[in-house]
Amino acid sequence: MSRIRGSSALRHLSRPRVRSPLPAKPWQACTARSFFGLGELAGVIANPAETLRQLKESQDMLRKAKEDMELAREAKKIPKKHTFSKLPGFHGRKAEQALLRKILNAQPKMTTIFGATSVGKTALLREVLATDDYFVVKFDLRISGFADLRTLYLALCEQFQIFFNEMHDEEMGKQALTFKHLILALNEKESAEGGYTVTVADLASLMESLQSALLKYWEYDPKETSDEDGNSGDLHTKKKPAERKVESSNDTTTHNADTQSDKTLFRKRPVVFLLDEAHKLPALVDDQLSLKVFLDTLLVLTKQDRLCHVLFCTSDPFFQHFLRSMNVGHHSQLITIGDCSREETLSYFLDQMLRSVPPHLASNLTTHFDDIWDAFGGKLSHINDYVASWVQAEGRLTPYQSAIFIQAYTLLQFHLTQANFETFSPLSTATVGTDTSDDTTRFEPEDLLRVMRTLTQLPYSIPYFTLCRLIGTAQVDSMIKTRVLEVRWTRTVTPEEGWVERQWSEDGIERPVVLPMTRMIRKAMEVVLREEEELRQAQAQGDEPVDEAKTT
């Protein structure tokens, strides 16, 4: 019997125990119910209105979360890319294009591209850079997107992120994540600490990240990555960093042969960091230390590490003074863009301008090209404006009746007749910040008359430092800031009007020269001087002042 009981006990122990989902005793069910929501059920029954309100709030929160997720998905679909493409109707500038490509296909350096307002600098840069020959990080400071150190930091992060994403390469996309997470980290600091302020240390760290990302760009070899993905080649062999050699835009034979075998292969290109209207930078970021760190990093990227080109494009002739004060000016080469040559202007006039002229006026306009060239020179924007007004007037409009001449004539007369004529010139921001108090004229009417008598005679120019000694440096700089005069620190790429600036360098010494801001300013000077002489003669004879309209 004991043996039977033992075997039965073993069978009982070997059976798996199945726990019943129901409580063994009724009071246990009441206890479980009280712990898992009996109190909540009682609350619902006692206050149904509060329960409905909470349900409605929950529904609203869910709907808001769904809308936010949908908006986030839509935001990801928006292409974060600035409009940087070739401008329609671009014409000429063969010498300038060739020079820029020669610079960009050589060793990286810092270059300042200077040219007067409306000379076509931005159009030229777009014609060269908006191609498949370069990777470009571009900032147009007319619509900068930043106005202090914090927004500068965010704008740089966003642009660098877009820059590496636009390479359309998986490995380069990893570099874009660096700047994405810098933005996220800043947002977390600001939300956690409440009053976090971006410092120059943050800017320095950001620029170091850019330096590291560009270094990885040049060391990246897409062919080796392709071999690793295909499990070909000796993966145990240590790979050497790729040389910083890029293809010339003129040498496409090798590239075409390579792309026939693998059209999706990532191609190295020169990297260009472009700041258009760069003279606005000191006014946007009023922090000398931050600007110093920013410019020093750009200098390291160009002169020391040779990682990218830096282009400053500006219409402010005194921007070089700012770069010099930041101790980077002597490392930057200066290129001066002048007006178009007569041949380029005539070609543009015949090929494009006449298309917008009605047939019954076209032949009459063609016969007046010499007069138009004499008045406006190679300033294509001014010729465009004049031709449009000429067509509206049915051909009854001379250059001396155009809005461009009226503005030039009025500008000179204001300086001769008003003691403190404020121009509020934006060009002075590179040297005096955002203060416009120094934009008032610092020259006397006699100074301006003396300059006009000199610049209306051949060669229509004078060395800058010679004029400074004659009437004073402050007076000359004031005339430049108020756009009466233009200074040429270097000779223009394309010769214009017999190389007026080179006539002062025939002894082999290159000298900066000043000349009237535009050809029409010089024409206005001639008219004002003639009126001034007639007025003096009338006063000397005791007669009444002459009619200015007749003299014009």
C-alpha positions in Angstrom: 0.0 0.0 0.0 2.8 2.4 0.8 4.3 1.7 -2.6 1.0 2.5 -4.3 0.6 5.7 -2.3 4.1 6.7 -3.3 3.6 6.3 -7.0 0.3 8.2 -6.8 2.1 11.0 -5.0 4.8 11.1 -7.7 2.1 11.3 -10.4 0.4 14.1 -8.5 3.7 16.0 -8.3 4.5 15.5 -11.9 1.3 17.1 -13.2 1.6 20.8 -14.1 -0.4 23.1 -11.9 -2.9 25.3 -13.7 -3.8 28.4 -11.8 -7.4 29.3 -12.1 -8.1 32.9 -13.3 -10.9 33.2 -10.8 -10.3 34.0 -7.2 -10.7 31.1 -4.9 -12.9 33.1 -2.5 -15.4 35.8 -3.2 -13.8 38.4 -1.0 -10.6 38.2 -3.1 -12.6 39.4 -6.1 -13.7 42.5 -4.3 -10.2 43.3 -3.2 -8.9 43.0 -6.7 -11.6 45.2 -8.1 -10.9 47.9 -5.5 -7.2 47.9 -6.5 -7.8 48.0 -10.3 -10.3 50.7 -10.7 -13.2 50.3 -8.4 -12.5 53.8 -7.0 -12.4 55.2 -10.6 -15.7 53.6 -11.5 -17.3 55.2 -8.5 -15.9 58.6 -9.5 -17.3 58.2 -13.0 -20.7 57.4 -11.6 -20.6 60.2 -9.1 -19.4 63.0 -11.5 -20.2 62.2 -15.2 -19.6 65.8 -16.3 -16.0 65.9 -15.1 -15.4 62.6 -16.8 -16.8 63.9 -20.2 -14.6 67.0 -19.8 -11.5 64.8 -19.3 -12.4 62.6 -22.3 -12.8 65.7 -24.5 -9.4 67.0 -23.4 -7.9 63.7 -24.2 -9.4 63.7 -27.6 -8.1 67.2 -28.2 -4.6 66.3 -27.2 -4.7 63.2 -29.5 -5.9 65.4 -32.4 -3.2 68.0 -31.7 -0.5 65.3 -31.6 -1.8 63.9 -34.9 -1.7 67.4 -36.5 1.8 68.0 -35.2 3.0 64.7 -36.6 1.4 65.6 -40.0 3.0 69.0 -40.0 6.4 67.5 -39.1 6.1 65.1 -42.1 5.2 68.0 -44.4 8.1 70.1 -43.1 10.5 67.3 -44.0 9.2 67.4 -47.6 10.0 71.1 -48.0 13.4 71.4 -49.8 15.7 73.6 -47.7 17.6 75.2 -50.5 18.3 78.8 -51.4 17.6 80.0 -54.9 21.1 79.9 -56.5 20.8 79.3 -60.2 22.0 81.0 -63.4 20.2 84.2 -64.2 18.4 84.3 -67.5 19.8 86.7 -70.1 23.4 86.6 -68.7 25.8 87.9 -71.4 29.5 88.3 -71.8 32.1 88.4 -69.0 34.3 85.8 -70.7 37.5 87.1 -69.1 35.9 87.3 -65.6 34.5 83.7 -65.9 37.9 82.4 -67.0 39.7 84.1 -64.2 37.3 82.8 -61.5 37.4 79.2 -62.8 41.2 79.4 -62.8 41.2 80.6 -59.2 38.7 78.0 -58.0 40.6 75.1 -59.8 43.8 76.0 -58.1 44.8 75.8 -54.4 42.1 77.1 -52.0 42.5 80.7 -51.0 40.5 83.6 -49.7 39.4 86.0 -52.4 37.5 89.3 -52.3 35.5 90.2 -55.4 34.9 93.9 -55.5 32.7 95.9 -57.9 30.4 98.9 -57.9 26.7 98.6 -57.3 24.8 97.0 -60.2 27.9 96.0 -62.0 26.7 92.4 -62.2 28.9 90.6 -59.5 26.1 88.3 -58.3 25.1 87.3 -61.8 28.7 86.5 -62.6 29.1 84.3 -59.6 25.9 82.5 -60.3 27.0 81.9 -63.9 30.2 80.2 -62.7 29.2 78.6 -59.4 25.6 77.4 -60.2 27.0 74.4 -62.1 28.0 70.8 -61.4 31.6 71.9 -61.2 31.6 73.1 -57.5 30.0 72.4 -54.2 28.9 75.8 -52.8 28.0 77.0 -49.3 26.3 80.3 -50.0 25.1 83.2 -47.8 23.4 86.2 -49.3 23.6 88.8 -46.6 20.9 90.9 -48.1 18.5 88.2 -46.8 20.9 86.8 -44.3 18.5 84.9 -42.0 20.6 86.0 -38.9 21.0 89.2 -37.0 23.0 88.2 -33.9 25.3 85.5 -32.7 22.6 83.0 -31.9 20.9 83.3 -35.3 24.3 83.2 -37.0 25.0 79.9 -35.2 21.7 78.4 -36.3 22.1 79.7 -39.9 25.5 78.2 -40.2 24.3 74.8 -38.9 21.4 74.7 -41.3 23.5 75.7 -44.3 26.2 73.2 -43.5 23.6 70.5 -43.0 22.0 71.3 -46.4 25.4 71.5 -48.0 26.4 67.9 -47.2 22.9 66.6 -47.9 23.0 68.1 -51.4 26.0 66.0 -52.2 23.5 63.1 -52.4 26.0 60.6 -51.0 25.3 58.3 -48.0 28.7 58.9 -46.4 28.4 62.7 -46.8 24.9 62.5 -45.3 26.5 61.3 -42.1 28.5 64.6 -41.9 25.2 66.5 -42.2 23.9 64.7 -39.1 26.7 66.5 -37.1 25.1 69.9 -37.7 21.6 68.6 -37.2 22.5 67.4 -33.7 24.2 70.7 -32.9 20.8 72.4 -33.5 19.0 69.8 -31.4 21.6 70.2 -28.6 21.2 74.0 -28.6 17.4 73.6 -28.4 17.7 71.3 -25.4 20.1 73.7 -23.6 17.7 76.6 -24.2 14.7 74.6 -23.0 16.4 73.1 -20.0 18.3 76.1 -18.8 15.8 78.8 -19.8 18.3 81.6 -20.4 21.1 79.9 -22.3 23.1 82.3 -24.4 25.1 81.3 -27.4 28.8 82.2 -26.9 31.8 82.5 -29.0 32.9 79.1 -27.7 29.8 77.6 -29.4 30.7 79.3 -32.7 34.3 78.0 -32.4 33.1 74.5 -31.7 30.8 74.7 -34.8 33.6 75.8 -37.0 35.8 73.0 -35.7 33.0 70.6 -36.7 33.0 72.1 -40.2 36.7 71.7 -40.4 36.5 68.1 -39.4 33.6 67.4 -41.9 35.6 69.0 -44.7 38.6 67.0 -43.8 36.6 63.8 -44.0 35.2 64.9 -47.3 38.7 65.1 -48.8 39.8 61.8 -47.2 36.7 60.0 -48.4 37.3 57.7 -51.3 34.0 56.6 -52.9 35.8 53.9 -55.0 37.1 52.2 -51.8 33.6 52.4 -50.2 32.2 50.8 -53.4 34.7 48.0 -53.2 33.9 47.3 -49.6 30.2 47.1 -50.3 30.9 44.6 -53.1 33.3 42.6 -50.9 36.1 43.0 -53.4 39.7 43.9 -52.7 41.8 43.4 -49.6 39.8 44.8 -46.7 42.7 44.2 -44.4 45.0 46.6 -46.2 45.2 50.0 -44.6 43.8 52.6 -47.1 45.6 55.9 -47.6 43.6 59.1 -47.5 42.5 60.4 -50.9 44.6 63.2 -52.3 42.9 66.7 -52.4 42.8 66.7 -56.2 39.7 67.8 -58.1 38.9 67.7 -61.7 39.3 70.8 -63.8 36.0 72.1 -65.3 37.8 71.9 -68.7 39.1 68.4 -68.3 36.0 66.3 -68.7 37.4 63.4 -70.7 38.5 61.4 -67.7 35.3 62.1 -65.9 33.1 61.0 -68.8 35.1 57.7 -69.0 34.6 57.1 -65.3 30.9 57.9 -65.2 30.3 55.4 -68.1 31.3 52.6 -65.8 29.6 53.9 -62.7 27.3 56.9 -63.2 26.2 56.9 -59.5 29.8 57.3 -58.2 30.3 60.3 -56.0 32.6 62.9 -57.7 34.9 65.2 -55.8 34.5 68.9 -56.6 36.1 72.1 -55.2 34.3 73.4 -52.2 33.4 77.2 -52.2 32.2 79.2 -49.2 30.5 82.3 -50.6 29.4 85.4 -48.7 27.5 87.8 -51.0 27.3 91.5 -49.9 29.9 90.6 -47.3 30.2 94.2 -46.0 26.9 93.7 -44.2 28.5 91.1 -41.9 29.9 93.5 -39.2 26.5 95.2 -38.9 24.6 91.9 -38.6 26.9 90.5 -35.9 28.0 93.3 -33.6 30.6 91.2 -31.7 34.2 91.7 -32.7 35.4 88.5 -30.9 32.9 86.3 -32.7 33.7 87.9 -36.1 37.4 87.4 -35.3 36.8 83.7 -34.6 34.6 83.3 -37.7 37.1 84.9 -40.0 40.1 83.2 -38.5 38.4 79.8 -39.1 37.8 80.7 -42.7 41.5 81.6 -43.0 42.5 78.3 -41.5 40.2 76.4 -43.9 41.8 78.2 -46.9 45.5 79.1 -46.2 46.4 76.4 -43.7 44.3 73.3 -44.3 43.5 74.0 -48.0 40.0 72.6 -47.5 37.8 75.1 -49.3 37.8 78.4 -51.2 36.3 81.5 -49.5 34.7 84.2 -51.7 33.7 87.6 -50.3 31.6 89.6 -52.7 31.1 93.2 -51.9 30.3 96.7 -53.3 32.0 98.4 -50.4 35.6 99.5 -51.3 36.4 99.9 -47.6 35.6 96.2 -46.8 39.3 95.6 -47.2 39.9 97.9 -44.2 37.6 95.7 -42.1 39.4 92.5 -43.2 42.7 94.3 -42.4 41.5 95.2 -39.0 40.6 91.6 -38.4 44.2 90.6 -39.4 43.0 88.6 -42.5 43.1 91.3 -45.2 46.7 90.6 -46.2 45.8 87.0 -46.8 43.0 87.8 -49.2 43.5 88.6 -52.9 41.3 91.3 -54.4 39.6 91.1 -57.8 37.9 94.2 -59.3 34.9 93.8 -61.6 34.3 96.8 -63.9 31.7 97.6 -66.5 31.4 95.5 -69.7 33.5 96.3 -72.6 32.2 98.1 -75.7 32.1 94.9 -77.7 30.2 93.0 -75.0 27.8 95.9 -74.6 27.1 96.2 -78.3 26.6 92.4 -78.6 24.1 92.5 -75.7 22.4 95.5 -77.1 21.8 93.9 -80.5 21.1 90.4 -79.3 18.8 91.0 -76.4 17.8 94.6 -75.8 16.3 95.1 -79.3 14.0 92.2 -78.8 11.9 94.2 -76.3 11.7 97.2 -78.7 8.7 97.5 -81.0 9.6 97.1 -84.7 8.8 100.7 -85.6 11.3 102.0 -83.0 14.0 99.4 -83.3 15.8 100.9 -86.3 15.8 104.3 -84.7 17.3 103.0 -81.5 20.1 101.1 -83.3 21.4 104.4 -84.8 21.7 105.9 -81.3 24.0 103.2 -79.8 27.0 105.5 -79.9 25.1 108.1 -77.9 24.0 105.5 -75.4 27.5 104.2 -75.0 28.9 107.6 -74.5 26.3 108.4 -71.8 26.1 105.0 -69.9 29.3 103.1 -70.9 29.2 99.4 -70.2 26.6 99.6 -67.3 24.1 97.2 -68.7 21.5 97.8 -65.9 21.5 101.5 -66.7 21.1 100.9 -70.4 18.2 98.5 -69.7 16.4 101.1 -67.7 17.0 103.8 -70.2 15.8 101.7 -73.2 12.6 100.7 -71.3 11.9 104.4 -70.6 12.8 105.3 -74.2 10.2 102.8 -75.5 7.5 104.2 -73.2 8.3 107.7 -74.5 8.0 106.5 -78.1 11.6 107.3 -78.8 11.4 110.9 -77.5 13.8 110.6 -74.6 17.5 111.6 -74.5 20.0 110.3 -72.0 20.0 113.7 -70.3 16.3 113.3 -69.7 16.5 109.9 -68.2 16.0 109.1 -64.5 19.6 108.0 -64.2 20.9 111.4 -65.2 18.4 113.3 -63.0 19.5 111.3 -60.0 23.2 112.0 -60.7 22.6 115.7 -61.3 20.5 116.0 -58.2 23.1 114.3 -56.1 25.8 116.7 -57.1 23.6 119.8 -56.7 22.6 118.7 -53.2 26.2 118.4 -52.2 26.9 121.9 -53.6 23.9 123.6 -52.0 23.3 121.9 -48.7 25.8 122.0 -45.8 25.0 118.6 -44.3 23.4 116.3 -46.9 22.8 112.9 -45.3 23.0 110.0 -47.7 22.5 107.1 -45.2 24.9 105.0 -47.3 24.9 101.3 -46.4 28.4 101.0 -47.6 29.9 102.5 -44.4 28.7 99.6 -42.2 31.9 97.6 -42.7 34.0 100.3 -40.9 31.6 102.1 -38.6 29.0 99.5 -37.7 25.4 100.4 -37.8 25.9 104.0 -36.9 24.9 106.4 -39.7 26.1 109.6 -38.0 29.3 109.4 -40.2 27.3 109.3 -43.4 27.0 113.0 -43.5 29.3 114.7 -46.0 32.8 115.8 -44.8 33.8 117.8 -47.8 33.1 121.4 -48.8 31.5 122.5 -52.1 34.8 123.9 -53.2 36.4 120.4 -52.6 33.8 118.8 -54.9 34.2 121.5 -57.6 37.9 120.9 -57.6 37.5 117.2 -57.9 34.9 117.6 -60.7 37.2 119.8 -62.7 40.0 117.1 -62.5 37.8 114.1 -63.3 36.0 115.6 -66.3 39.3 115.8 -68.2 41.3 112.9 -69.6 42.1 110.3 -68.3 39.0 110.9 -66.2 40.7 109.5 -63.1 43.4 110.4 -60.5 45.5 108.3 -58.1 43.6 107.9 -54.8 46.5 108.9 -52.5 47.3 111.9 -54.7 43.7 113.2 -54.3 43.9 112.5 -50.5 46.9 114.8 -50.3 45.2 117.5 -52.3 41.9 117.8 -50.4 42.2 115.4 -47.4 41.6 111.7 -46.8 38.3 112.3 -44.9 37.0 114.3 -47.8 37.9 111.8 -50.4 36.5 108.8 -48.4 33.3 110.8 -47.9 32.9 111.3 -51.6 33.4 107.6 -52.1 30.8 106.7 -49.4 28.3 109.1 -50.8 28.7 107.4 -54.3 30.1 110.4 -56.0 33.4 108.7 -56.6 34.5 105.1 -57.1 37.9 103.8 -55.9 39.7 101.0 -57.8 42.3 99.3 -55.5 43.3 97.1 -58.4 42.8 97.2 -62.1 39.6 95.7 -63.5 39.6 92.3 -65.2 38.1 93.7 -68.4 39.6 96.8 -69.8 37.2 99.8 -70.0 37.6 103.2 -71.6 41.3 102.8 -72.5 42.4 101.4 -69.2 42.1 104.7 -67.3 43.5 103.1 -64.2 46.6 101.8 -66.0 47.6 105.2 -67.3 48.7 105.9 -63.8 50.9 102.8 -63.6 52.9 103.2 -66.8 56.1 103.3 -64.6 55.5 99.8 -63.4 54.0 100.8 -60.0 50.4 99.8 -59.4 48.4 102.7 -57.8 44.8 102.8 -56.6 42.8 105.4 -58.6 39.5 107.2 -58.2 37.1 108.1 -60.9 33.4 109.2 -61.2 31.1 106.6 -59.8 29.4 106.0 -63.2 29.7 107.4 -66.7 26.5 109.3 -66.1 27.9 110.9 -62.9 30.8 112.2 -65.1 28.3 113.6 -67.6 26.4 115.3 -64.7 29.7 116.8 -63.5 30.2 118.3 -66.9 26.7 119.9 -66.8 27.1 121.2 -63.3 30.5 122.7 -64.0 29.2 124.5 -67.1 26.3 125.9 -65.1 28.7 126.9 -62.3 30.9 128.8 -64.8 27.9 130.6 -66.4 26.6 131.5 -63.0 29.9 133.0 -62.0 30.1 135.0 -65.2 26.6 136.3 -64.8 27.4 137.3 -61.2 30.6 139.0 -62.3 28.7 141.0 -64.9 25.8 141.8 -62.4 23.2 140.0 -64.6 20.4 137.7 -63.4 21.2 134.0 -62.9 21.0 132.0 -66.1 18.2 129.4 -66.7 19.6 126.0 -65.8 17.3 124.2 -68.2 18.8 126.1 -71.1 22.3 125.2 -70.1 21.4 121.5 -69.9 
